[in-house]
Amino acid sequence: MCLSIPGKVMSIENDIATVSVGGSEVTAGLQLLENVRVGDYVLVHSGFALQLISEEEAAQTLALIRQLEDLSDDDNIPIR
């Protein structure tokens, strides 16, 4: 199973974005998307921005990921 993580585009240089993901900054290629701007939210997987999403969708997805982490912590279930 693959999981893409939502992040906010902080800067863009050529076709590479710096994206804030959970407080960390990662680089993501923008070759698969058009018209990405600083401040947009994208789904990042394997070093590429795969899809533009809304800020609301990003927040909902991050909340679900946090719930999974909490479940894992409570029940000693590893999430990998």
TIZAGU-454973 format. One record per atom (N, C-alpha, C, O): residue number from 1; residue in one letter; x, y, z. Coordinates in nm, 3 decimals. Layout:
// TIZAGU-454973
SITE  seq  type     east    north       up
SITE  NUM     A        X        Y        Z
...
//
This chain:
// TIZAGU-454973
SITE  seq  type     east    north       up
SITE    1     M    0.084   -0.117    0.000
SITE    1     M    0.000    0.000    0.000
SITE    1     M    0.089    0.124    0.000
SITE    1     M    0.189    0.129    0.071
SITE    2     C    0.051    0.221   -0.078
SITE    2     C    0.124    0.347   -0.085
SITE    2     C    0.041    0.455   -0.018
SITE    2     C   -0.082    0.454   -0.022
SITE    3     L    0.111    0.548    0.044
SITE    3     L    0.044    0.657    0.113
SITE    3     L    0.109    0.787    0.069
SITE    3     L    0.230    0.803    0.077
SITE    4     S    0.028    0.880    0.024
SITE    4     S    0.079    1.014   -0.005
SITE    4     S    0.040    1.103    0.112
SITE    4     S   -0.065    1.086    0.173
SITE    5     I    0.127    1.198    0.142
SITE    5     I    0.110    1.284    0.258
SITE    5     I    0.084    1.427    0.212
SITE    5     I    0.153    1.477    0.123
SITE    6     P   -0.014    1.493    0.272
SITE    6     P   -0.040    1.632    0.234
SITE    6     P    0.066    1.726    0.290
SITE    6     P    0.117    1.706    0.401
SITE    7     G    0.099    1.827    0.212
SITE    7     G    0.194    1.927    0.256
SITE    7     G    0.166    2.060    0.188
SITE    7     G    0.099    2.066    0.085
SITE    8     K    0.218    2.166    0.247
SITE    8     K    0.200    2.301    0.196
SITE    8     K    0.326    2.343    0.121
SITE    8     K    0.437    2.330    0.172
SITE    9     V    0.308    2.395    0.001
SITE    9     V    0.420    2.441   -0.081
SITE    9     V    0.473    2.571   -0.021
SITE    9     V    0.401    2.671   -0.012
SITE   10     M    0.600    2.569    0.019
SITE   10     M    0.662    2.684    0.083
SITE   10     M    0.742    2.769   -0.017
SITE   10     M    0.747    2.891   -0.006
SITE   11     S    0.803    2.702   -0.114
SITE   11     S    0.879    2.774   -0.217
SITE   11     S    0.891    2.685   -0.340
SITE   11     S    0.877    2.563   -0.332
SITE   12     I    0.917    2.750   -0.453
SITE   12     I    0.933    2.677   -0.578
SITE   12     I    1.054    2.734   -0.652
SITE   12     I    1.069    2.855   -0.666
SITE   13     E    1.139    2.643   -0.698
SITE   13     E    1.252    2.682   -0.782
SITE   13     E    1.256    2.586   -0.900
SITE   13     E    1.276    2.466   -0.884
SITE   14     N    1.236    2.643   -1.018
SITE   14     N    1.221    2.564   -1.141
SITE   14     N    1.105    2.467   -1.123
SITE   14     N    0.991    2.511   -1.106
SITE   15     D    1.129    2.338   -1.127
SITE   15     D    1.019    2.241   -1.113
SITE   15     D    1.032    2.160   -0.984
SITE   15     D    0.986    2.046   -0.976
SITE   16     I    1.096    2.221   -0.882
SITE   16     I    1.112    2.157   -0.751
SITE   16     I    1.052    2.248   -0.644
SITE   16     I    1.082    2.367   -0.638
SITE   17     A    0.967    2.189   -0.560
SITE   17     A    0.905    2.265   -0.451
SITE   17     A    0.964    2.221   -0.318
SITE   17     A    1.000    2.105   -0.300
SITE   18     T    0.972    2.315   -0.227
SITE   18     T    0.997    2.283   -0.087
SITE   18     T    0.860    2.279   -0.022
SITE   18     T    0.785    2.376   -0.027
SITE   19     V    0.829    2.165    0.041
SITE   19     V    0.695    2.141    0.095
SITE   19     V    0.706    2.113    0.244
SITE   19     V    0.789    2.034    0.288
SITE   20     S    0.622    2.179    0.321
SITE   20     S    0.616    2.156    0.465
SITE   20     S    0.520    2.040    0.490
SITE   20     S    0.401    2.046    0.459
SITE   21     V    0.575    1.934    0.548
SITE   21     V    0.497    1.813    0.577
SITE   21     V    0.515    1.781    0.726
SITE   21     V    0.621    1.736    0.768
SITE   22     G    0.412    1.805    0.802
SITE   22     G    0.416    1.772    0.944
SITE   22     G    0.529    1.841    1.019
SITE   22     G    0.585    1.784    1.112
SITE   23     G    0.562    1.963    0.980
SITE   23     G    0.667    2.038    1.046
SITE   23     G    0.806    2.017    0.988
SITE   23     G    0.900    2.086    1.027
SITE   24     S    0.820    1.923    0.897
SITE   24     S    0.947    1.900    0.829
SITE   24     S    0.937    1.954    0.687
SITE   24     S    0.829    1.958    0.628
SITE   25     E    1.050    1.994    0.633
SITE   25     E    1.052    2.038    0.494
SITE   25     E    1.112    1.931    0.406
SITE   25     E    1.219    1.877    0.436
SITE   26     V    1.042    1.900    0.297
SITE   26     V    1.089    1.801    0.200
SITE   26     V    1.086    1.866    0.062
SITE   26     V    1.016    1.965    0.040
SITE   27     T    1.162    1.809   -0.029
SITE   27     T    1.154    1.856   -0.167
SITE   27     T    1.065    1.762   -0.246
SITE   27     T    1.062    1.641   -0.222
SITE   28     A    0.994    1.820   -0.340
SITE   28     A    0.902    1.741   -0.422
SITE   28     A    0.905    1.793   -0.565
SITE   28     A    0.894    1.913   -0.590
SITE   29     G    0.921    1.701   -0.659
SITE   29     G    0.917    1.738   -0.799
SITE   29     G    0.776    1.776   -0.840
SITE   29     G    0.678    1.715   -0.796
SITE   30     L    0.767    1.878   -0.924
SITE   30     L    0.637    1.928   -0.970
SITE   30     L    0.608    1.889   -1.114
SITE   30     L    0.516    1.943   -1.175
SITE   31     Q    0.685    1.796   -1.169
SITE   31     Q    0.672    1.760   -1.308
SITE   31     Q    0.536    1.700   -1.344
SITE   31     Q    0.497    1.703   -1.461
SITE   32     L    0.464    1.648   -1.247
SITE   32     L    0.336    1.582   -1.275
SITE   32     L    0.216    1.675   -1.263
SITE   32     L    0.103    1.634   -1.290
SITE   33     L    0.240    1.800   -1.222
SITE   33     L    0.131    1.895   -1.200
SITE   33     L    0.155    2.024   -1.276
SITE   33     L    0.267    2.058   -1.312
SITE   34     E    0.046    2.096   -1.300
SITE   34     E    0.054    2.227   -1.365
SITE   34     E    0.003    2.334   -1.268
SITE   34     E   -0.085    2.308   -1.186
SITE   35     N    0.059    2.452   -1.280
SITE   35     N    0.010    2.571   -1.209
SITE   35     N    0.013    2.559   -1.057
SITE   35     N   -0.077    2.607   -0.990
SITE   36     V    0.116    2.495   -1.003
SITE   36     V    0.132    2.489   -0.858
SITE   36     V    0.195    2.621   -0.813
SITE   36     V    0.289    2.671   -0.874
SITE   37     R    0.141    2.676   -0.704
SITE   37     R    0.189    2.803   -0.651
SITE   37     R    0.226    2.789   -0.505
SITE   37     R    0.180    2.699   -0.436
SITE   38     V    0.310    2.879   -0.459
SITE   38     V    0.343    2.885   -0.317
SITE   38     V    0.213    2.904   -0.240
SITE   38     V    0.131    2.989   -0.276
SITE   39     G    0.196    2.826   -0.134
SITE   39     G    0.075    2.831   -0.052
SITE   39     G   -0.025    2.721   -0.086
SITE   39     G   -0.116    2.694   -0.007
SITE   40     D   -0.008    2.658   -0.203
SITE   40     D   -0.095    2.546   -0.240
SITE   40     D   -0.065    2.425   -0.153
SITE   40     D    0.043    2.414   -0.095
SITE   41     Y   -0.161    2.335   -0.145
SITE   41     Y   -0.143    2.208   -0.076
SITE   41     Y   -0.139    2.098   -0.181
SITE   41     Y   -0.217    2.097   -0.276
SITE   42     V   -0.045    2.005   -0.161
SITE   42     V   -0.027    1.895   -0.255
SITE   42     V   -0.014    1.764   -0.178
SITE   42     V    0.020    1.763   -0.060
SITE   43     L   -0.041    1.655   -0.247
SITE   43     L   -0.011    1.522   -0.193
SITE   43     L    0.126    1.483   -0.243
SITE   43     L    0.154    1.488   -0.363
SITE   44     V    0.214    1.442   -0.151
SITE   44     V    0.353    1.408   -0.184
SITE   44     V    0.373    1.258   -0.161
SITE   44     V    0.335    1.203   -0.058
SITE   45     H    0.436    1.195   -0.261
SITE   45     H    0.471    1.053   -0.250
SITE   45     H    0.599    1.030   -0.329
SITE   45     H    0.609    1.070   -0.445
SITE   46     S    0.695    0.966   -0.267
SITE   46     S    0.821    0.928   -0.333
SITE   46     S    0.889    1.045   -0.402
SITE   46     S    0.944    1.031   -0.511
SITE   47     G    0.884    1.161   -0.337
SITE   47     G    0.956    1.276   -0.390
SITE   47     G    0.885    1.354   -0.499
SITE   47     G    0.945    1.441   -0.562
SITE   48     F    0.757    1.324   -0.522
SITE   48     F    0.682    1.396   -0.624
SITE   48     F    0.550    1.446   -0.567
SITE   48     F    0.486    1.378   -0.487
SITE   49     A    0.509    1.564   -0.610
SITE   49     A    0.376    1.614   -0.582
SITE   49     A    0.283    1.549   -0.684
SITE   49     A    0.301    1.566   -0.804
SITE   50     L    0.184    1.475   -0.635
SITE   50     L    0.097    1.398   -0.724
SITE   50     L   -0.035    1.467   -0.755
SITE   50     L   -0.093    1.444   -0.861
SITE   51     Q   -0.083    1.551   -0.662
SITE   51     Q   -0.216    1.609   -0.680
SITE   51     Q   -0.227    1.736   -0.597
SITE   51     Q   -0.176    1.743   -0.485
SITE   52     L   -0.293    1.836   -0.652
SITE   52     L   -0.330    1.954   -0.575
SITE   52     L   -0.454    1.921   -0.493
SITE   52     L   -0.545    1.854   -0.542
SITE   53     I   -0.457    1.966   -0.368
SITE   53     I   -0.573    1.945   -0.283
SITE   53     I   -0.604    2.076   -0.210
SITE   53     I   -0.523    2.168   -0.207
SITE   54     S   -0.722    2.082   -0.151
SITE   54     S   -0.760    2.201   -0.075
SITE   54     S   -0.696    2.197    0.064
SITE   54     S   -0.653    2.092    0.111
SITE   55     E   -0.690    2.313    0.126
SITE   55     E   -0.638    2.321    0.263
SITE   55     E   -0.723    2.236    0.357
SITE   55     E   -0.671    2.172    0.449
SITE   56     E   -0.856    2.236    0.334
SITE   56     E   -0.946    2.158    0.417
SITE   56     E   -0.919    2.007    0.403
SITE   56     E   -0.916    1.934    0.502
SITE   57     E   -0.899    1.963    0.280
SITE   57     E   -0.870    1.820    0.258
SITE   57     E   -0.738    1.782    0.322
SITE   57     E   -0.725    1.673    0.379
SITE   58     A   -0.639    1.871    0.314
SITE   58     A   -0.510    1.844    0.377
SITE   58     A   -0.528    1.830    0.528
SITE   58     A   -0.472    1.738    0.589
SITE   59     A   -0.605    1.920    0.589
SITE   59     A   -0.626    1.916    0.734
SITE   59     A   -0.700    1.788    0.775
SITE   59     A   -0.666    1.727    0.876
SITE   60     Q   -0.800    1.749    0.697
SITE   60     Q   -0.874    1.627    0.728
SITE   60     Q   -0.784    1.503    0.718
SITE   60     Q   -0.790    1.415    0.804
SITE   61     T   -0.703    1.498    0.615
SITE   61     T   -0.614    1.384    0.596
SITE   61     T   -0.512    1.375    0.708
SITE   61     T   -0.486    1.267    0.761
SITE   62     L   -0.453    1.489    0.746
SITE   62     L   -0.355    1.489    0.855
SITE   62     L   -0.421    1.448    0.987
SITE   62     L   -0.358    1.380    1.068
SITE   63     A   -0.546    1.488    1.010
SITE   63     A   -0.617    1.448    1.131
SITE   63     A   -0.637    1.296    1.133
SITE   63     A   -0.623    1.234    1.238
SITE   64     L   -0.671    1.238    1.019
SITE   64     L   -0.687    1.093    1.013
SITE   64     L   -0.554    1.021    1.039
SITE   64     L   -0.551    0.919    1.108
SITE   65     I   -0.446    1.073    0.984
SITE   65     I   -0.315    1.012    1.007
SITE   65     I   -0.279    1.019    1.156
SITE   65     I   -0.226    0.923    1.212
SITE   66     R   -0.309    1.132    1.221
SITE   66     R   -0.282    1.145    1.365
SITE   66     R   -0.365    1.044    1.444
SITE   66     R   -0.316    0.988    1.542
SITE   67     Q   -0.491    1.021    1.402
SITE   67     Q   -0.574    0.923    1.470
SITE   67     Q   -0.513    0.783    1.459
SITE   67     Q   -0.516    0.706    1.555
SITE   68     L   -0.460    0.751    1.342
SITE   68     L   -0.394    0.621    1.324
SITE   68     L   -0.272    0.609    1.414
SITE   68     L   -0.248    0.504    1.473
SITE   69     E   -0.196    0.717    1.424
SITE   69     E   -0.079    0.715    1.512
SITE   69     E   -0.121    0.696    1.657
SITE   69     E   -0.057    0.621    1.731
SITE   70     D   -0.229    0.764    1.698
SITE   70     D   -0.279    0.751    1.836
SITE   70     D   -0.325    0.608    1.862
SITE   70     D   -0.298    0.553    1.968
SITE   71     L   -0.394    0.549    1.766
SITE   71     L   -0.439    0.410    1.780
SITE   71     L   -0.320    0.317    1.795
SITE   71     L   -0.322    0.227    1.878
SITE   72     S   -0.217    0.340    1.716
SITE   72     S   -0.098    0.258    1.723
SITE   72     S   -0.031    0.270    1.859
SITE   72     S    0.012    0.170    1.917
SITE   73     D   -0.023    0.392    1.912
SITE   73     D    0.038    0.414    2.043
SITE   73     D   -0.042    0.347    2.154
SITE   73     D    0.015    0.289    2.246
SITE   74     D   -0.175    0.355    2.144
SITE   74     D   -0.260    0.299    2.249
SITE   74     D   -0.260    0.147    2.251
SITE   74     D   -0.264    0.087    2.358
SITE   75     D   -0.255    0.085    2.136
SITE   75     D   -0.270   -0.060    2.127
SITE   75     D   -0.141   -0.133    2.091
SITE   75     D   -0.143   -0.253    2.062
SITE   76     N   -0.029   -0.062    2.091
SITE   76     N    0.099   -0.120    2.054
SITE   76     N    0.093   -0.187    1.917
SITE   76     N    0.152   -0.293    1.896
SITE   77     I    0.021   -0.124    1.826
SITE   77     I    0.011   -0.175    1.689
SITE   77     I    0.107   -0.092    1.603
SITE   77     I    0.090    0.029    1.590
SITE   78     P    0.207   -0.157    1.545
SITE   78     P    0.299   -0.081    1.460
SITE   78     P    0.233   -0.042    1.329
SITE   78     P    0.165   -0.124    1.266
SITE   79     I    0.251    0.081    1.288
SITE   79     I    0.204    0.126    1.157
SITE   79     I    0.329    0.147    1.073
SITE   79     I    0.412    0.233    1.103
SITE   80     R    0.340    0.069    0.968
SITE   80     R    0.458    0.077    0.881
SITE   80     R    0.416    0.082    0.739
SITE   80     R    0.501    0.089    0.650
//
